[in-house]
């Protein structure tokens, strides 16, 4: 290995895939701006509705407001920089900027995973133990769960970011617009064993662990719903978790699609697609799913924004 003093450190990275069609720059900028605005507006409306409409002061909506916050963060970690580069016609991002993106993006991914698990266990208690629901999902329990989720995801992202900072980057500096840890590790010219081990552990505990817990919750929920005799009762029980099930399916199908695909040049193209899903499609669809399928949210919108809902 080369001595640390012998090679120049990479001070910035070059983004691929954004400006390959310079004559489409204006179009891309307008498109990303519209989508980003939709993410901010949709999710902010959900947060405002949950905060200011007392009937939405329940555990489920408290977690939905947390999810909306994560969606705003996830898109904000990537899209403003993308728009800036399109506007200025440049492709670069500083090393520090990339590390900040890495932190924000990996944090929002982990937070979303854990929030979806907490929400599915909330639905499990609501459907399988309705009589104990009020005593189990108290305000204190919900706040503790939320603090736990944010603390674990911040700790996890901080660890990955600090481990990345101790690496040397001295050669190729072409990167994807969205910040995934593996795509940065490939570019390092120092040993990345520790980083890879930590990513592997995080994948097992945070990704697989949450996936299993969510699957178990929904298996119990589905069994409980099937046991309900009346079709009206079945429908009512299913309607309380259908929005969340849709959000979970959307999120996990993208995650699984990325990580099961083999590492190749095709993998990078796939990663780009999934990155777009993460930073744009999911954050736009989540508030839509929750507001269109929910009478309470619609009522809240009408009360808070009477002028807009005429």
Secondary structure as UniProt FT lines:
FT   HELIX           4..6
FT   STRAND          12..15
FT   HELIX           22..24
FT   HELIX           25..52
FT   HELIX           54..56
FT   HELIX           59..76
FT   TURN            77..78
FT   HELIX           79..88
FT   STRAND          92..94
FT   HELIX           95..128
FT   HELIX           130..132
FT   HELIX           133..136
FT   HELIX           139..165
FT   STRAND          174..175
FT   HELIX           181..185
FT   TURN            186..187
FT   HELIX           193..202
FT   HELIX           203..208
FT   HELIX           209..227
FT   HELIX           231..239
FT   TURN            240..241
FT   HELIX           242..260
FT   HELIX           265..276
FT   HELIX           277..282
FT   HELIX           283..292
FT   HELIX           295..304
FT   TURN            305..308
//
